[in-house]
Amino acid sequence: MGILTFLIFWPALAALVLLFLPTRHAHRAGWIAAATAAIEWIASLWLWFGFVPGSGFQFVEHAQWIPRFGVAYQLGVDGISLLLVLLTTLLTLIGVASSFSAISASRKGYYASLLLLETGVIGAFCATDVFLFYVFWEAMLVPMYFLIGVWGGERRIYATIKFVLYTMAGSLLMLVAIIWMYQYGARSGAGTFNLSDWYGYSIPPSTQVWLFAAFALAFAIKVPMFPFHTWLPDAHVQAPAAGSVMLAGVLLKLGTYGFFRFAVPLFPQGYAALADTIWVLAVVGIVYGAVMTLIQSDVKSLIAYSSVSHLGFVMLGLSAMNLIGASGSVLQQINHGISTGALFLLVGMIYERRHTRQIDDYGGIYAVVPVFTSVFLIVALSSIGLPGTNGFVGEFLILLGAFAVRPIFTAVATVGIVLAAGYMLWMVRRVFFGTVTRPENEHIRDLGFRELAVVVPLVILIIWVGVYPRPFLDRINPDLQNWLQRVHASGPCPCGINKTTASTLVPFDTTGAIHPASGQDGGG
Amino acid sequence: MIQTAWLIPIFPLVAMAAIVLFTHRHRALSAGISIAAVSLSFLWGWSVAVSVWGDPTVHRMSFDWLNLGESMYIPIGIQIDGLTGMMLVVVTTVALMVQIYSLGYMRDDPRYSRYYAYLSLFTMAMLTLVLADNFFLMFVSWELVGLASYLLIGFWFEKQSAADAGKKAFITTRLGDLGFILGLLLLYTGCGTLTFQGVFSAVDSHVLSGGLLTIAGLCLFAGAVGKSAQVPLHVWLPDAMEGPTPVSALIHAATMVVAGVYLVARSMSIFLAADRAAMVVAWIGIITSVMAASIGLVQNDIKRVLAYSTVSQLGYMIMALGLGGFTAGTFHLMTHAFFKALLFLGAGSVIHAVHTNDIREMGGLHAKMKTTSITFLIAALAIAGVFPLSGFWSKDEIVAATLGHPIFTVLTLAVAFMTAFYMFRLYFLTFTGKPRDQHKFDHAHESPKTMTVPLQILAVLSVVSGWIGLPWLEHGFSSVVFHEHPHHPEFHVVWAFIAALVGLSGIGLAYMMYYKGSIDPERVRARATGLYTTLLNKYYFDEAYSVLFVRPYYTMCRGWFWFDQHAIDGAVNGLGRVSVAWSVFNRWFDETFVDGAVNGVGWLTRGFGAIVRHLQTGRVQNYAFIVFAALVVLWLLQ
């Protein structure tokens, strides 16, 4: 059994045990889940250390599954998915550990759902067989459905049905496209769902457009890109804290990941035809999401709309179709998971104390909970991309990449950064600063040891990626280089401009301009 | 020393980390660590500055922060030349003075350790900013000083006004940073690098030129406009006075706000090559200078007068740089840092004594606090440009830089007049005359040694720091801090004389109005009520922004949110409802026709059966009858 199989099914196994746990032990469900997730996380570190940058899919596993239809159980990770898998195992561990005091009803089912969700997500990130991917992609909806629908807020049923139906409806066209692809392969030989084989297909451009659109719709809903985003605030507001952490931190990334892994490299010409649309939607999403936030009275829906804005940046980096932009985009997926995950976590912690998420119900609590406030401030600053935090590195690389291709679009997107500072600091101002306005806020407990232990790792990551992102980018980049070559190799450059302009714009005369600066005359 | 210059910002960084992680419960220890760290930076900074004094080589050290192929190469490092040396001296000196001064000023504050942690954070970021050898690192530290500024303005966050001011400062400067980011993107796209050396050599060799270069210059300048509080983004700086006064001295007078000036000075190659951008710089500078100085004439909050004075003097420096006066702008940056820090710390000493910012409640304080009064007077003389104090020399260079542009010269002199006037209005109203609030006066006292000693040191610097720019010096300021070529400043005796005279007449007018009383300020005010009200309300900038931008934006947000909820989400839910309606219809169809058909078949069968069953009654007579009838029919057919 390979490491990936272990990572996928170990949580599912534990979830099964949890479900059969005698009721008199139900209060131990949290600890069992935490131990499971901890082992999972430690095991996933193996990927980090064993990963060889630039050698394509690694930790590969292959087994027959339904040979009649060419369906295989086939797994692997590369630079695009590696960090997402690690993020998933970390956030699951954190989500489990943060739920001990928040969840008291039917613990067994709750933790089992969280662990099953982990199985689904990791499976989807690791699958290199499209059929297998689709199975995991749909399967993860089930635990999420229960997480929101059972342990959610007041309008949980509405939110969870909206979430599931919206996602499923979007996936149906993708399923059609997947079947079409299988048939296409079957015409000229044995039909297969093997992704690597699919990369080799040469599909007529006009067909590619339709196939791309079918895939893109499914992923765009998941990201979510404007205008498919309205399920997100509902789902976030209603979900329990750990559900929001997983939703924002990991599930949304499946959308962007889908673009990177499937939609764009499978149908580069289809992408090229629709690239303009994605540019526009990305930029609109950035500004639109940022504008929406200012009007929100619920902290969670504020963060949800800010996610729309941040994921617009991820899509912008993808649209740049150059190395800087793509690296920034992949890194920003991780960054958003860390920062927004941490924000939802913190909101959950304060919700446990006061049972409200309305901004107006707070005010001046800095004096009451200084540690909480400091941590929140760091995370909020990383969310708005302050230099020295992870958010800046990702956004800056994305902007560098995108600006070389479409300066005006990128300039508009940059406005999102200013708006972000506005809504975040305004929220911080109203929640934390000033004098304590309500008597019930005068004696809120500050963060306890367990809560600090849960959130500090994220803070460390925020600063680590912000100050020294090389270990992360070194793992991402080589594979992205190959990815770009694959995409660019097939026909016209899909970035919306022709290649000659791009090359005069981007890698400027590096020999002359850069090397004198690297310090031969230093240290005099 | 120069090889280890990278340590200069590391000391305060370590101090901050130590305070946050370990010593925040021990007030004295935290302050001690912070001051020890900044002292080390001070020693290192000064010795680096001394060793590059007169050494024309530029020292650089860098390492690859990101190196992922040739399209993505961002090295970061430090660069030391005369300008950096001067900035190191300014930043470390003022930072050290302010940190010592804060021992007394913040003594009773419950969040003492946090205060020193923030100060260390700021010092680290500011030192990184002046040491950076590239725009990228400069931008990073630029934002971090902004963060420190945000945290320190809002340090007393319980005060609504302080909390608002911090937010306003951060967001307003971020508006300028939008330009800075775009400038970075343009430079990187155009030059393929962000190191100063790489960018400037690309500019010199016309790789980046024309309109793009002008835009890049203006974008960078937008960052400077935000940070150095130039029109139209100056509105945050006066509000920033909500922070503790030593913070105002350090961040909002001497160091952070000059970062914009430093940025323009550093990018001189760009502005010299893009003369239209340079003209914009000069005009923004002089407009800011005139406007802020005129507002300063009528303010009654001691710190606000100084704040507008700062804005005005920053405008001076920016204007000088825009007109190509590199040495003039940077020289004034240095002298201004010392005397303005002194003015703020003096004001802090006064506020510490009388617990008010309002000069209408002061008066006669010279009797109570002689050291503060005398050092304040020295600083006021320096900023007024009185011979032979530092301001005289640097202001003379500024005037010299405007020669050839008569409008600028006239306006510069007008600002000099106003500056001298409001500064002495402030001095006379605060320290001389009769106390206007007897109670406050009675409780006033001279500040402790920790506060007065920094005042005295800065007073000395306010006097002598101009002397390194003396025109007849062999290795004067301009031979060390220069652009392209070291040079000797020309000393214009006539203009120096005129500028000094203008300053003295400003002092004279203030003397007559606020000391001797031979001109009644009330009557002057009555003569020009409209102008007075406009100035008192700072030209209504805040109100205009509120009406023009803030509220429309908020309205727009509401409108978009309505759109989001009703149009976009409405479409989603509408689609859902259509599906539901469709399935209701289907159910009806199903029940009526499909199920109807099934039931119909059953019904038909039953009906048929009901008829047919009459054939099978089980009675023999019936069967016999049917057989007989059938035989009859057959017979007839035949």
Interface residues (C-beta under 8 A of the other chain):
Chain A: K162 L165 Y166 P227 H229 T230 W231 Y288 V291 M292 L294 I295 N322 L323 I324 S327 G364 Y366 A367 L381 L386 P387 G388 F392 F396 L397 L399 L400 F403 A404 P407 T410 A411 T414 V415 I417 V418 A421 G422 L425 W426 V428 R429 F432 F433 G434 T435 Y468 P469 R470 L473 D474 N477 Q481 L505 V506 P507 F508 D509 T510 G512 A513 I514 P516 A517 S518 G519 D521 G522 G523 G524
Chain B: I2 Q3 T57 V58 H59 R60 M61 S62 D64 W65 L66 N67 L68 G69 E70 S71 M72 Y73 P75 G77 D133 N134 F139 V140 S141 W142 E143 L144 L147 Y150 G154 F157 E158 Q160 A163 D164 G166 K167 F170 I171 R174 L175 D177 L178 I181 L182 L185 L186 Y188 T189 G190 C191 G192 T193 T195 Q197 G198 S201 A202 V207 Y553 Y554 M556 C557 R558 W560 F561 D564 I568 D569 V572 G576
